[in-house]
Amino acid sequence: MSHSRAALQAATRPLNIFLAIRNDLQRYGVEAMLRSLDVVGGCSAYPDLDAAVDAVRDPGTDILLTASDTAEHGGEAALRRAAHRGIRVLLLLPRPSEVNLDQVTSLPGASLLPMDDLDPRTLDEVLTAMDAGEVHIPPALTRALLHRAGHGEPRALAAPRLTPREKEALVLLVDGYSNKQIARRLRISEHGAKRLVANILAKLNCPNRTLAAARALREGLCGDRAATATLPTPTLVDATWR
């Protein structure tokens, strides 16, 4: 584990996870996995999403973890309530080819994790990143969302007026790089990179980085992206979107 990674984990408070999964065996398995993680201080499991949302008390230390099939069985209203209360959500997904993209795009700010990638190490990394205020979007799903957006009908939105620095950051954002990577490439602080990304989301009127990247590609806002081709492929941690 890197020094920065260890420092991040040391700074985090134990998380309380509220788990809502309909399938009993799946719920027991995920609960056992969660209880084995140092980042998790407590885990409460429910078969019903409404009950899990009602149980969350502190959005600062609590995370709602649910599966997409649970959300599809009458759980949309519960997830909207969770979003309204500022509850952080981690949504477990089926294979990327089976994902309901309408459901995903209706949950701005939710972190996403395919069930195929679910193991203790990955779950620990995603939860730690969420505790640091990040949103995790798996690269395979990002590509699917961008492909879908590229084949959709363009919307009549005014072209955003981005500064030259924001345009440079947008190119890197579209390529899937984290704030840390954007800061390294642009030779600025990570705080400065976060501010650039926040400005970009506001100017593009997009609630998250995935939709911002989709709009940027659809409307040709990135210009020449060839300059980013020499950047290394993000690792799982680096690909966690902040």
N, C-alpha and C positions, 0 to 999 in steps of 0.2 A: 504494500500500500504506500502511495506517495506521501510525502510530508504534508502537502496541502490537503490531501484527502483525509489524512488522520486528524489534522487540525479542524477540518470541517465537521467530522464526526464528533470530535471532542466538544465542539461548541454547541451541538444540537441538544435539545431537551428530549427526553424519552417521549415517543409519540404514542397516543392512544388511537388504536385502529378500530373502526366500527365496520365490521364485515357483513355484507348482505349478499348471500348467494343462495338460490333456491335449491340447487342440487345438494343433497346431504353429504355425499361422499366428497364432492368437490369442496364444499364448505369446510369439512373437517380437515381435509388435506391442506388447504390454504391457511386455516387457523393454526395448524401445527407448525407450518413453515414460518408464519409471523411470530409465533411465540419463541422461536429459536433465534430471533434477531436481536442484537443488542440495542438497535435504534428503537425498538418497540418496547414501551413500558407496560402497555396493557392492550388486550384484544377482546372485544365483545362481538359475538357472532349471532347473526339473525338470518332466518330464511326470508324475511320480509323487508323490503327496502324502506318502506314508510317507517317501520319501527326503528331501523338503524338511523335514519335521518333525525327522528325525534329524540334519539338517545344522545346525539352529539351536543356537547355543552360548550366547548371552547374551540372555535375554528383555528385558534393559534397553535394548539397542540394536537388537535384531533383531525384524523383523515378518514374519509368514507371510501371504502374499497368495495366495489361491486362488479358484477359481470354483466356483459351486454345483454345476455338473454334474460337476466333478472330485471334489468331496466326495461326491456321490451314488454314484459308482462305487467302492464299497468304502472310502471315505475317512472314514466316520463314526468309526471307531476311532482313526484318525490324529488327527482333530480333538479327540477326547476326550483323547488323550495330550498334545496341544499345550496344551489347557486345564489339564490337571493340572500341567504344567510352568510354567504362568504365561506362556505365549507369547501375545503379542498377535496377533490374527487380523483380517485385512481380507478379507471375503468378497464377491466380485463376483457380482452377481445378474442374472437376466434381467429382462424387463419386470415391473413390480409385479404385473400380473395373472397372471403365470406363476410367481410365487415360491412355493416349497414352504414354507408357514408353519410346518409342524411342524419342518422342519429349522432355520429361523431361530430359533424359540423354544427349540430344544434347544441353542443356542450362546450362553448368557449371556455378555455382555462382548465379543462380537465386533462389530467395526464393519462396516457394510454399505454397499455402493455399487452401484447399478444400472449395468450395462454401457452403457446409453444415456447415462449422465452421465459416462462415462469420457473424460476429456481431461487434458492435462498440468496445467492450472491447478487443476481439481477434485481430481485425485489428489494434487497438492502440498498443497492445503489439508487434505485428510483425513489424510494421513500426518503433517503438522505437528501437527494436533490430536491424533492418536493418540500422538505423541511427548510431548505435554504431558499425557498421562494421560486424554484424553477418549475417548468412544465415539461414533462417528457413526452415526446412524440416519436414513435419508432420510425426509422428511415423508410422501411417498406411501405408504411401507411402514408407517409409524406409524399412519396412518389405517386401513390394511387390518387391522393387528393389533388396533386398538381396535374396529373394526367386528366382527371375528370374536369378540373377547372379549365384546362386548355381546350377542351372540346365543348365547353358550354357556350351559351350566348353571351357576348360581352354586354356588360351593363353600362348604362349611360351615366357614368360618374365623371366628375371633373378631374382632369389630370392633376395629381398632387404636385405641389411645388416643393421639391426636395433640394436641400443644399448639396453642394458637391460631396461633402463628407457623408451625408446621409445616403447619397446614391452609392458611394463606395461600400457603406455598411449593408445596404440593401442587396447588393450583388452577393456578398458573403452570407447574408441571412438566407437568401434563396438557395444557396448551395448547402444549407443545413448546418452552418457552423454556430457554435455557442458564443455567448458574449465573451468568454475568455479567449476564444480563437479570434474573434473579430478584433478584440483589443490588441492581441499579439500582431495580427496582420497590419492593422492601421497604426501600430506603435502609439497606442493611447492606453489610459488606465481602464480597468474593467468597469469602473463606475462610469467612465465616459462612454464606453460601449453600451452599457445599459441605457444611458440617457439617449443615445442615438437610436437604439432600437425602439424605445418608448415613443420618441418623436415620429419615427416611421409608422408605427402602428396607429398613432393618432391621425397622421396626415392621410394614411390610406383608409382610415375608418374601418379597421379590421380588429377584431377582439383578440386574435392570437397570431402567432408567427406563421402557422400553416396557411391561413387564409390570406395573410399579407403576401406570402410568397406566391400563392396561386394568382392573386390579382396582379402582382408584378410581372409574372410570366405572361399572363393573358393579355395584358395591355402594353407589353414591351417596355417596361420601366427600367429594365436592368441594363440595357445597352449591350456592350460586348462583355460576356462573362468569361471569355477565354483566359483572362488574366488570373482567374482563380484555379485554373486547371493544375497548377503545380502544388497546390495545398494538399497535405496528407488527408487520406480518408479518415473521417472522425471515428474514434473508438466509441464504445457504448456510452462511456461517461461523457466524452466530448460532444457526442451527438444529442445529449440531453439538452433540450432547448430552454434558454433562460430569458 
